[in-house]
Amino acid sequence: MKYILGKPYAIDGSHEEIVRHFIRNANQNGQYVTLSNISELIQNRESIDIHKDTFV
């Protein structure tokens, strides 16, 4: 995880398409999208630990 002054938590931009695809599918299926769901998606796919404040 990167630490950038003023932005203590950042996610690599390579995850953007995965997250967009996840959100599109959830919306098409009438499912809720939460920050917790997105965090779990990235953690499970990339085996990285994401701080909870990253999505706030």
C-alpha positions in Angstrom: 0.0 0.0 0.0 1.2 3.5 -0.8 1.5 6.4 1.5 1.2 9.7 -0.2 1.2 13.0 1.8 -2.4 14.0 2.3 -3.7 10.7 1.0 -2.6 8.0 3.6 -4.3 5.2 1.7 -4.4 4.5 -2.0 -5.4 1.6 -4.2 -3.5 0.9 -7.4 -5.4 2.1 -10.5 -5.3 -1.4 -12.0 -8.2 -2.4 -9.7 -10.5 0.2 -11.3 -11.9 -2.1 -14.1 -12.4 -5.0 -11.7 -14.4 -2.7 -9.4 -16.4 -1.2 -12.2 -17.3 -4.6 -13.6 -18.4 -5.8 -10.1 -20.6 -2.7 -9.7 -22.2 -3.1 -13.1 -23.0 -6.8 -12.5 -24.4 -6.0 -9.1 -26.6 -3.2 -10.5 -27.9 -5.4 -13.3 -28.8 -8.1 -10.8 -30.5 -5.7 -8.4 -27.9 -6.3 -5.7 -26.5 -3.8 -3.2 -23.0 -2.5 -3.6 -21.3 -1.6 -0.3 -17.8 -0.4 0.5 -17.4 -3.7 2.4 -18.3 -5.7 -0.7 -15.7 -3.8 -2.8 -13.0 -4.1 -0.2 -13.6 -7.9 0.0 -13.5 -8.2 -3.8 -10.1 -6.6 -4.0 -8.7 -8.4 -1.0 -9.8 -11.8 -2.3 -8.6 -11.2 -5.9 -5.3 -9.6 -5.0 -4.5 -11.1 -1.6 -3.8 -7.7 -0.2 -5.0 -6.1 3.1 -6.8 -2.8 2.5 -7.3 -0.4 5.4 -11.0 0.3 6.1 -10.4 4.1 5.8 -9.3 3.7 2.2 -13.0 3.7 1.0 -14.2 6.5 3.2 
